[in-house]
Amino acid sequence: RVQATLVKSTIKRALERSAEVEADRIEVETEGNTVVLRGKVRTWNERAEVQRAAWSSPGVMSVDNQLVIAP
């Protein structure tokens, strides 16, 4: 089972290393071993970067990427 706080902190740390993505615009939820990403990013690259960060969290078996592209 994935812990939401652990996944969220892993994603936030990964995004803080990247000046492109604003981590505050992203909501992270967990449902069992699935991570659900919601919020807004500016580019497809940012969207993919957030998804990669979610996958890198321990115990994650699935990522439901619901992020939208918005300026």
C-alpha positions as CSV (number, residue, x, y, z in Angstrom):
1,R,0.0,0.0,0.0
2,V,1.3,3.4,-1.0
3,Q,1.4,6.2,1.6
4,A,0.1,9.5,0.1
5,T,2.5,11.6,2.2
6,L,5.5,9.7,1.0
7,V,4.5,9.9,-2.6
8,K,3.7,13.5,-2.4
9,S,7.0,14.4,-0.7
10,T,8.9,12.3,-3.3
11,I,7.2,14.1,-6.2
12,K,7.6,17.6,-4.5
13,R,11.4,16.9,-4.1
14,A,11.7,15.8,-7.7
15,L,9.8,18.9,-8.9
16,E,11.7,21.3,-6.7
17,R,14.9,20.2,-8.6
18,S,13.2,21.3,-11.8
19,A,12.6,25.0,-12.1
20,E,10.0,24.4,-14.8
21,V,7.3,22.8,-12.7
22,E,5.3,24.5,-9.9
23,A,4.7,21.7,-7.4
24,D,2.0,23.8,-5.6
25,R,-0.3,23.4,-8.6
26,I,-0.3,19.6,-8.4
27,E,-2.6,17.5,-6.1
28,V,-1.4,14.0,-5.3
29,E,-3.8,11.3,-4.0
30,T,-3.3,7.6,-3.5
31,E,-5.8,4.7,-3.9
32,G,-4.1,1.5,-2.7
33,N,-1.0,1.2,-4.9
34,T,-2.3,3.8,-7.5
35,V,-1.2,7.4,-7.5
36,V,-3.7,9.9,-8.9
37,L,-2.3,13.2,-10.2
38,R,-4.6,16.3,-10.6
39,G,-3.9,19.9,-11.3
40,K,-2.3,22.1,-14.0
41,V,1.1,22.1,-15.7
42,R,2.3,24.4,-18.4
43,T,3.7,21.9,-20.9
44,W,3.5,18.2,-22.0
45,N,7.1,17.9,-20.8
46,E,6.1,19.1,-17.3
47,R,3.2,16.6,-17.3
48,A,5.6,13.7,-18.2
49,E,8.1,14.9,-15.5
50,V,5.4,14.8,-12.8
51,Q,4.4,11.3,-13.9
52,R,8.0,10.0,-13.8
53,A,8.4,11.4,-10.3
54,A,5.2,9.5,-9.2
55,W,6.4,6.3,-10.8
56,S,9.7,6.7,-8.9
57,S,8.0,6.5,-5.5
58,P,8.3,3.2,-3.6
59,G,5.3,0.9,-4.0
60,V,3.6,2.6,-6.9
61,M,2.0,0.1,-9.3
62,S,-0.1,2.5,-11.3
63,V,-0.3,6.2,-12.1
64,D,-3.6,7.9,-13.1
65,N,-2.3,11.1,-14.7
66,Q,-5.2,13.6,-14.8
67,L,-3.0,16.7,-15.1
68,V,-4.1,19.3,-17.7
69,I,-2.0,21.6,-19.7
70,A,-2.8,25.2,-18.9
71,P,-0.7,28.4,-19.0
